Amino acid sequence: MSGRLNEVNIRMSDGCTIHAVWMKPKKELIGHVHIFHGMAEHIGRYEPFMEYLCSNGYAVSGHDHRGHGQTALKAGNLGHFGDNIGFDRIVEDGNEIIEHFKTIIPANRFILFGHSMGSFIARRYAQLFGDKLDMLICSGTGNDPKWSRKAGKALAMLRRKMSGADKPDVLLNSLVFGNYSKTVKNAETPFDWLSRDKASIGKYIEDPLCGFVPTTQFFINLFEGIGTIHMMKNIEYMPKDLPILLLSGEDDPVGGFGKGIYKVADQYDQAGLKDVTVMLYAGGRHEMLHETNRQEVFEFTKKWIERK
């Protein structure tokens, strides 16, 4: 990690300790960006993006969700949110951590960036705490698969009764992600759907804190969360004038190869949200911040933030 990246452990209201990082620019502070990382990865992978934003005047912070990264290493629960917590507890973690950073980063503008699972958490944050946001960026997000999600949750509940909540669930992991690698022709690894950049994929595979198999309870929490964020009654709580960027690759299976992204945008439009931007990159896969054209993505994201 760079010398400018500060690390801190923050105790949550329920006693859990969350690992977080942050950096501030040496120049005049333009705004504050907080990052929610995705599933089976950690906040350390966002350091290049954080450094780019910081070099352009933004303070940047982020944290390892429960069951991920340094938070999981300290708790000994990699891939497991917890036995008796729900999806909204992960969102509340984000709120408490953001409030912590706002006390040491006195920025006039606050932007939330969420990737993949982190985008689902960020979308729920906007439903519960939307008045605290100036902008929302969702990278690699997706639409509600509905019946397959409900079937997945039912299967997960059954498997929890049979085998317990806290064991890595290879079956559910395969059902959720098994077909993603098949979307890439001549795939060399099970993770090629993440990016066209072979070096990035290699680092992901070599990282012991990436690509792990989550637990049965984790999948239950995830399925519940995806259902919750797509309920129109919850979307209608989001501020109608909140600027939202939906950023994805056209070849991202999580976003339904673009179709799912537009379904999310359409649902937001139906709820009366007035400022939703969709940005799809041709040939891009799931992790646009780790793609071959990531510098272009960095620059576009900054320009979108600064458009007003």
KEPAPA-714517 format. One record per residue (C-alpha): x, y, z; residue number from 1. Coordinates in Angstrom, 1 decimal. Example, Ala and Ser with C-alpha at 12.3 -4.5 7.8 and 13.67 -1.06 7.14 Angstrom:
<zases>
{zase {12.3,-4.5,7.8},1}
{zase {13.7,-1.1,7.1},2}
</zases>
This chain:
<zases>
{zase {0.0,0.0,0.0},1}
{zase {1.1,3.5,-0.7},2}
{zase {2.4,5.8,2.0},3}
{zase {-0.6,8.1,1.6},4}
{zase {-3.1,5.3,2.4},5}
{zase {-4.1,5.3,6.1},6}
{zase {-5.6,2.3,7.8},7}
{zase {-8.0,2.2,10.7},8}
{zase {-10.2,-0.3,12.5},9}
{zase {-13.6,1.0,13.4},10}
{zase {-15.9,-0.6,15.9},11}
{zase {-19.5,-1.0,14.9},12}
{zase {-22.5,-0.4,17.1},13}
{zase {-23.0,-4.2,17.4},14}
{zase {-19.4,-4.8,18.5},15}
{zase {-18.0,-5.9,15.1},16}
{zase {-14.6,-4.4,14.1},17}
{zase {-14.3,-3.2,10.5},18}
{zase {-11.0,-2.6,8.7},19}
{zase {-11.1,0.7,6.7},20}
{zase {-8.7,2.8,4.6},21}
{zase {-8.5,6.4,3.5},22}
{zase {-6.4,9.1,1.9},23}
{zase {-6.6,12.8,1.5},24}
{zase {-5.1,15.0,-1.2},25}
{zase {-2.3,17.5,-0.6},26}
{zase {-4.1,20.0,-2.7},27}
{zase {-7.5,21.7,-2.1},28}
{zase {-10.2,19.2,-1.2},29}
{zase {-12.9,19.0,-3.9},30}
{zase {-15.0,16.2,-2.5},31}
{zase {-15.1,12.8,-0.6},32}
{zase {-15.6,9.5,-2.4},33}
{zase {-16.3,6.3,-0.3},34}
{zase {-16.1,2.9,-1.9},35}
{zase {-18.1,-0.3,-1.3},36}
{zase {-16.1,-3.2,-2.8},37}
{zase {-17.6,-6.3,-4.4},38}
{zase {-18.1,-9.9,-3.4},39}
{zase {-15.1,-12.2,-2.8},40}
{zase {-12.6,-9.3,-3.0},41}
{zase {-11.4,-6.5,-0.8},42}
{zase {-10.8,-2.7,-0.6},43}
{zase {-7.1,-3.1,-1.3},44}
{zase {-7.8,-3.8,-4.9},45}
{zase {-9.1,-0.2,-5.3},46}
{zase {-5.9,1.5,-4.4},47}
{zase {-5.0,2.6,-8.0},48}
{zase {-8.4,4.2,-8.4},49}
{zase {-8.2,5.8,-5.0},50}
{zase {-4.8,7.2,-5.9},51}
{zase {-6.1,8.6,-9.1},52}
{zase {-9.0,10.4,-7.4},53}
{zase {-6.8,11.6,-4.6},54}
{zase {-4.3,13.1,-7.1},55}
{zase {-7.3,15.0,-8.6},56}
{zase {-8.3,16.6,-5.3},57}
{zase {-10.7,14.0,-3.8},58}
{zase {-10.4,12.4,-0.4},59}
{zase {-11.2,8.7,-0.7},60}
{zase {-12.2,6.1,1.8},61}
{zase {-13.4,2.5,1.8},62}
{zase {-13.7,-0.6,4.0},63}
{zase {-13.6,-4.4,3.9},64}
{zase {-17.2,-5.7,4.5},65}
{zase {-17.8,-8.4,7.0},66}
{zase {-16.5,-11.7,5.7},67}
{zase {-14.0,-9.9,3.4},68}
{zase {-10.4,-8.7,3.5},69}
{zase {-8.7,-7.7,6.7},70}
{zase {-12.1,-7.5,8.5},71}
{zase {-12.5,-11.3,7.8},72}
{zase {-8.9,-12.1,8.7},73}
{zase {-9.3,-10.5,12.1},74}
{zase {-12.7,-12.2,12.7},75}
{zase {-11.7,-15.6,11.2},76}
{zase {-14.9,-15.6,9.0},77}
{zase {-13.9,-15.3,5.4},78}
{zase {-17.0,-15.4,3.2},79}
{zase {-19.4,-15.1,6.0},80}
{zase {-21.3,-12.0,7.0},81}
{zase {-22.5,-13.6,10.2},82}
{zase {-25.0,-16.2,11.5},83}
{zase {-27.8,-13.8,12.7},84}
{zase {-27.5,-10.6,10.7},85}
{zase {-29.3,-9.4,7.6},86}
{zase {-28.3,-7.5,4.5},87}
{zase {-29.3,-4.2,6.1},88}
{zase {-26.7,-4.7,8.8},89}
{zase {-24.0,-4.5,6.1},90}
{zase {-25.6,-1.3,4.9},91}
{zase {-25.6,0.1,8.4},92}
{zase {-21.9,-0.8,8.7},93}
{zase {-21.4,1.4,5.6},94}
{zase {-23.4,4.2,7.2},95}
{zase {-21.4,4.1,10.5},96}
{zase {-18.1,4.0,8.7},97}
{zase {-19.0,6.9,6.4},98}
{zase {-20.1,8.9,9.4},99}
{zase {-16.7,8.2,11.0},100}
{zase {-14.9,9.4,8.0},101}
{zase {-17.0,12.5,7.6},102}
{zase {-15.7,13.7,11.0},103}
{zase {-12.1,13.7,9.7},104}
{zase {-12.8,14.6,6.0},105}
{zase {-14.7,17.9,6.0},106}
{zase {-15.7,17.8,2.3},107}
{zase {-18.7,19.7,0.9},108}
{zase {-19.6,16.9,-1.5},109}
{zase {-20.0,13.2,-0.7},110}
{zase {-20.0,10.6,-3.5},111}
{zase {-20.7,6.9,-2.9},112}
{zase {-19.1,4.3,-5.3},113}
{zase {-20.2,0.7,-5.1},114}
{zase {-19.1,-2.2,-7.3},115}
{zase {-21.1,-5.4,-7.9},116}
{zase {-22.3,-6.6,-4.5},117}
{zase {-21.0,-3.2,-3.3},118}
{zase {-23.4,-1.6,-5.8},119}
{zase {-26.3,-3.5,-4.3},120}
{zase {-25.3,-2.3,-0.8},121}
{zase {-24.9,1.3,-2.2},122}
{zase {-28.3,1.2,-3.8},123}
{zase {-29.8,0.2,-0.4},124}
{zase {-27.8,2.9,1.3},125}
{zase {-29.4,5.4,-1.1},126}
{zase {-32.8,4.1,-0.1},127}
{zase {-32.1,4.4,3.6},128}
{zase {-29.7,7.3,3.8},129}
{zase {-30.2,9.1,0.4},130}
{zase {-30.3,12.5,2.0},131}
{zase {-26.6,12.1,2.9},132}
{zase {-25.6,11.6,-0.7},133}
{zase {-24.6,14.1,-3.4},134}
{zase {-24.0,11.4,-6.0},135}
{zase {-24.2,7.7,-6.4},136}
{zase {-22.0,5.5,-8.8},137}
{zase {-22.9,1.9,-9.3},138}
{zase {-20.3,-0.2,-11.1},139}
{zase {-21.1,-3.7,-12.4},140}
{zase {-24.5,-3.7,-10.9},141}
{zase {-27.4,-5.9,-12.1},142}
{zase {-31.2,-6.3,-12.2},143}
{zase {-33.3,-8.6,-10.1},144}
{zase {-33.3,-12.2,-11.6},145}
{zase {-36.6,-12.7,-9.6},146}
{zase {-37.5,-16.4,-10.0},147}
{zase {-34.0,-17.7,-10.1},148}
{zase {-33.2,-15.5,-7.0},149}
{zase {-36.2,-16.8,-5.2},150}
{zase {-35.3,-20.4,-6.1},151}
{zase {-31.8,-19.8,-5.0},152}
{zase {-32.9,-18.4,-1.6},153}
{zase {-35.2,-21.4,-1.1},154}
{zase {-32.4,-23.8,-1.9},155}
{zase {-30.1,-21.9,0.4},156}
{zase {-32.6,-22.0,3.3},157}
{zase {-32.9,-25.8,2.8},158}
{zase {-29.2,-26.3,2.8},159}
{zase {-28.8,-24.2,5.9},160}
{zase {-31.2,-26.6,7.7},161}
{zase {-29.2,-29.6,6.4},162}
{zase {-25.6,-28.4,6.8},163}
{zase {-25.6,-25.2,8.8},164}
{zase {-25.1,-21.5,8.0},165}
{zase {-21.4,-20.9,8.2},166}
{zase {-19.8,-23.5,5.8},167}
{zase {-18.6,-22.5,2.3},168}
{zase {-21.3,-23.5,-0.1},169}
{zase {-19.7,-24.8,-3.3},170}
{zase {-23.1,-25.8,-4.9},171}
{zase {-24.7,-22.3,-4.5},172}
{zase {-21.5,-20.7,-5.6},173}
{zase {-21.5,-22.8,-8.7},174}
{zase {-25.1,-22.1,-9.4},175}
{zase {-24.6,-18.3,-9.1},176}
{zase {-21.3,-18.0,-10.9},177}
{zase {-20.8,-21.2,-12.8},178}
{zase {-22.2,-20.0,-16.1},179}
{zase {-20.3,-16.7,-16.1},180}
{zase {-17.0,-18.2,-17.3},181}
{zase {-18.9,-19.8,-20.1},182}
{zase {-19.8,-16.4,-21.5},183}
{zase {-16.1,-15.9,-22.5},184}
{zase {-14.9,-17.7,-25.6},185}
{zase {-11.7,-19.7,-25.1},186}
{zase {-11.6,-18.8,-21.4},187}
{zase {-8.3,-19.7,-19.8},188}
{zase {-9.5,-19.4,-16.2},189}
{zase {-12.9,-19.5,-14.3},190}
{zase {-12.5,-15.8,-13.7},191}
{zase {-12.0,-14.5,-17.2},192}
{zase {-15.5,-13.0,-17.1},193}
{zase {-14.1,-10.3,-14.7},194}
{zase {-11.8,-8.6,-17.2},195}
{zase {-9.9,-8.9,-20.5},196}
{zase {-6.7,-7.9,-18.7},197}
{zase {-4.8,-11.2,-18.1},198}
{zase {-2.5,-9.6,-15.6},199}
{zase {-5.4,-8.4,-13.5},200}
{zase {-7.0,-11.9,-13.6},201}
{zase {-3.7,-13.4,-12.5},202}
{zase {-3.4,-11.1,-9.5},203}
{zase {-7.0,-11.9,-8.6},204}
{zase {-6.3,-15.6,-8.7},205}
{zase {-3.1,-15.3,-6.7},206}
{zase {-4.7,-13.2,-4.0},207}
{zase {-5.8,-15.4,-1.1},208}
{zase {-8.5,-12.8,-0.2},209}
{zase {-10.2,-13.0,-3.6},210}
{zase {-12.3,-15.7,-5.3},211}
{zase {-13.2,-17.6,-2.2},212}
{zase {-16.5,-19.5,-1.8},213}
{zase {-19.0,-17.8,0.5},214}
{zase {-21.1,-19.5,3.0},215}
{zase {-24.7,-20.6,2.8},216}
{zase {-25.9,-17.8,5.0},217}
{zase {-24.0,-15.3,2.9},218}
{zase {-26.0,-16.3,-0.1},219}
{zase {-29.2,-16.0,1.9},220}
{zase {-28.2,-12.5,2.8},221}
{zase {-27.3,-11.6,-0.7},222}
{zase {-30.5,-13.0,-2.2},223}
{zase {-32.6,-11.1,0.4},224}
{zase {-30.7,-7.9,-0.3},225}
{zase {-31.1,-8.1,-4.1},226}
{zase {-34.9,-8.6,-3.6},227}
{zase {-35.1,-5.6,-1.2},228}
{zase {-33.3,-3.1,-3.4},229}
{zase {-35.6,-3.8,-6.3},230}
{zase {-38.9,-3.3,-4.5},231}
{zase {-40.5,-0.1,-5.9},232}
{zase {-41.7,1.0,-2.4},233}
{zase {-38.0,1.1,-1.4},234}
{zase {-36.7,2.8,-4.5},235}
{zase {-39.3,5.5,-4.0},236}
{zase {-37.5,6.6,-0.9},237}
{zase {-34.4,7.6,-2.9},238}
{zase {-34.1,11.4,-3.5},239}
{zase {-35.6,12.2,-6.9},240}
{zase {-32.8,14.5,-7.9},241}
{zase {-29.9,12.3,-6.8},242}
{zase {-27.4,12.0,-9.7},243}
{zase {-26.8,8.3,-10.4},244}
{zase {-24.2,6.7,-12.7},245}
{zase {-24.7,3.1,-13.8},246}
{zase {-21.3,2.0,-15.1},247}
{zase {-20.7,-1.3,-16.7},248}
{zase {-19.2,-3.3,-19.6},249}
{zase {-21.3,-4.5,-22.4},250}
{zase {-20.0,-8.0,-21.9},251}
{zase {-20.7,-8.2,-18.2},252}
{zase {-23.0,-11.1,-17.4},253}
{zase {-23.9,-9.6,-14.0},254}
{zase {-25.5,-6.7,-15.8},255}
{zase {-27.2,-9.0,-18.4},256}
{zase {-24.8,-7.8,-21.1},257}
{zase {-26.3,-4.3,-20.7},258}
{zase {-29.9,-5.3,-20.7},259}
{zase {-30.1,-5.6,-16.9},260}
{zase {-28.5,-2.1,-16.5},261}
{zase {-31.2,-0.5,-18.6},262}
{zase {-33.8,-2.4,-16.6},263}
{zase {-32.4,-0.8,-13.5},264}
{zase {-32.5,2.6,-15.2},265}
{zase {-36.0,2.1,-16.3},266}
{zase {-37.1,1.1,-12.8},267}
{zase {-35.5,4.3,-11.5},268}
{zase {-37.3,6.3,-14.1},269}
{zase {-40.6,4.8,-13.1},270}
{zase {-39.9,5.8,-9.5},271}
{zase {-39.4,9.4,-10.6},272}
{zase {-35.7,9.6,-10.4},273}
{zase {-34.7,12.4,-12.7},274}
{zase {-30.9,12.1,-13.2},275}
{zase {-29.8,8.6,-14.2},276}
{zase {-26.8,8.1,-16.5},277}
{zase {-26.0,4.7,-18.1},278}
{zase {-22.4,4.2,-19.4},279}
{zase {-21.6,0.9,-21.1},280}
{zase {-18.2,0.1,-22.5},281}
{zase {-18.0,-2.0,-25.7},282}
{zase {-16.1,-5.2,-25.0},283}
{zase {-15.8,-4.4,-21.3},284}
{zase {-16.5,-7.2,-18.8},285}
{zase {-17.4,-7.0,-15.1},286}
{zase {-14.6,-5.1,-13.4},287}
{zase {-14.2,-1.9,-15.4},288}
{zase {-11.7,-0.5,-12.9},289}
{zase {-9.5,-3.5,-13.7},290}
{zase {-10.1,-3.6,-17.5},291}
{zase {-7.6,-2.9,-20.3},292}
{zase {-9.1,0.6,-20.7},293}
{zase {-9.3,1.3,-17.0},294}
{zase {-7.6,4.7,-17.3},295}
{zase {-10.4,5.8,-19.6},296}
{zase {-12.9,4.6,-17.0},297}
{zase {-11.1,6.5,-14.3},298}
{zase {-11.2,9.7,-16.3},299}
{zase {-14.8,9.3,-17.3},300}
{zase {-15.9,8.8,-13.7},301}
{zase {-14.1,11.9,-12.6},302}
{zase {-15.6,14.0,-15.4},303}
{zase {-19.1,12.7,-14.5},304}
{zase {-18.6,13.7,-10.9},305}
{zase {-17.4,17.1,-12.0},306}
{zase {-20.1,17.7,-14.7},307}
{zase {-22.0,20.2,-12.5},308}
</zases>
